[in-house]
Amino acid sequence: MNRKQLLVCMIAGSVLGLGTQMARADDPGHATVGAGFDYTSGSYGTPFSTDIWDVPFSAGYQGDRWSVKLTVPWVRISGANDVIPGIGRVKNSNPHGRGHGKGNTGPVPSVTETTGSASGLGDIVAQATYGLVRNDAANFGLDLTGKIKFGTASADKGLGTGQNDYGVNLDAYKGLGAWTVFGGAGYMKYGSSQYIVLHNGWNANLGAGYKLDASDDIGAYFYFRQKISDSGYAERELTGYWNHHFGNAWRLQAYVLGGFSDGSPDWGVGGSMSYAF
C-alpha cells in the first residue's frame, strides 16, 4: 500500500470513527462486519466482453437513526481498456492504462480499443446515513446518505479513475403489510483527471420487497444513472435479491441482475455474509 492509499485509509477510518461517535450518542446500536463477492459481465458498447470481480470487505455501525459504513474492495477486471469498474465506458487516454503497454512517456490519446487484465485494491467507500423521518406507526421512513468514494484504485491498471467522488442520496420506504415499497434519488460529483473526463450525474432507484417469513425476504428494484462520460451510456438495470437472517447476528444476501443499456453489464450475480454484534 502506497502513501496515498495509506492516507486515504486513515481518513476513511476517521470518518467512520466520527460517524460511530454520533451513532453512539443516539443509541447503543451494534457493529457489523461483512464480506462478499460480485461478478458482472458485459460489453458496455465496446467490441469486447468485460468481466469484473469485486470482493468487498466492510465494517459499520448501526444506531437508532445513524449508521456508518466503510467498504474496502479487491477488484479484478478483464476486458476493454476503456471500461472502468463502477463507471463504465470512458475515453481513457492514460498511456500506462490497462492494455496500453508501458513504453509511452506522455498522455497519448487512446485511438483504438484494446483489452487487458488487472487486479488490486479498489476504491474505498465511506458513507453515513441519517434517518430524517422514522414513523413506526405508519411504517414509513426517509433517509439521507452522504458518500465519499476515495480514488484508491490504480488508474494505471484501469481499476479506477484515481480521483475522489462525492455523493448524496435521499431514500424512502413504506411498509404495506408483508410488502415494502422503496425508492430514492441521488446526485454524484465525479472526479476527473487529465486522462479521464467525467460529468456529474443523477441516479434513481425504485423497488419492492416481500417478507416471506421471520427469516426470509425477497425483492427487486430498478436502478438508473445518467450518462457521465462522453463515450459512455446511461445505466439501467434490474436486480432481484434474497435475504436470510440466521437469528439476530448472521445475515446472508444473494442477488442477480440484468442490464438494459450499454451503460450496465449484461448480467451479474453476487452474495454477501455479515455479522452483527
NORUR-V503337 format. One record per backbone hydrogen bond with DSSP energy under -0.5 kcal/mol. CO is the residue of the C=O (numbers start at 1). NH is the residue of the N-H. Records with the same first field share a line. If there is no record, write none. Layout:
# NORUR-V503337
CO: NH, NH
This chain:
# NORUR-V503337
2: 6
3: 7
4: 8
5: 9
6: 10
7: 11
8: 12
9: 13
10: 14
11: 15
12: 16
13: 17
14: 18
15: 19
16: 20
17: 21
18: 22
19: 23
20: 24
21: 25
22: 26
23: 26, 27
30: 62
31: 277
32: 60
33: 275
34: 58
35: 273
37: 271
38: 54
39: 269
40: 52
41: 266, 267
42: 50
43: 46
50: 42
51: 78
52: 40
53: 76
54: 38, 56
55: 74
56: 36
57: 72
58: 34
59: 70
60: 32
61: 63, 68
62: 30
65: 131
66: 63
67: 129
68: 61
69: 127
70: 59
71: 73, 125
72: 57
73: 122
74: 55
75: 120
76: 53
77: 118
78: 51
79: 116
80: 83
82: 84, 90
84: 87, 88
88: 84
90: 92
91: 93
94: 97
97: 100
106: 108
107: 109
109: 111
114: 81
116: 79
118: 77
120: 75
121: 154
122: 124
124: 150
125: 71
126: 148
127: 69
128: 146
129: 67
130: 132, 144
133: 142
134: 136
135: 139, 140
139: 175
140: 135
141: 173
142: 132, 133
143: 171
144: 130
145: 169
146: 128
147: 167
148: 126, 150
149: 165
150: 152
154: 159, 160
155: 158
165: 149
166: 189
167: 147
168: 187
169: 145
170: 185
171: 143
172: 183
173: 141
174: 181
176: 179
178: 211
179: 176
180: 209
181: 174
182: 207
183: 172
184: 205
185: 170
186: 203
187: 168
188: 190, 201
189: 166
195: 93
196: 193, 198
201: 188
202: 226
203: 186
204: 224
205: 184
206: 222
207: 182
208: 220
209: 180
210: 212, 218
215: 245
216: 212, 213
217: 243
218: 210
219: 241
220: 208
221: 239
222: 206
223: 237
224: 204
225: 235
228: 199
229: 232
234: 263
235: 225
236: 260
237: 223
238: 258
239: 221
240: 256
241: 219
242: 254
243: 217
244: 252
245: 247
246: 249, 250
249: 276
250: 246
251: 274
252: 244
253: 272
254: 242
255: 270
256: 240
257: 268
258: 238
261: 264
266: 259
267: 41
268: 257
269: 39
270: 255
271: 37
272: 253
273: 35
274: 251
275: 33
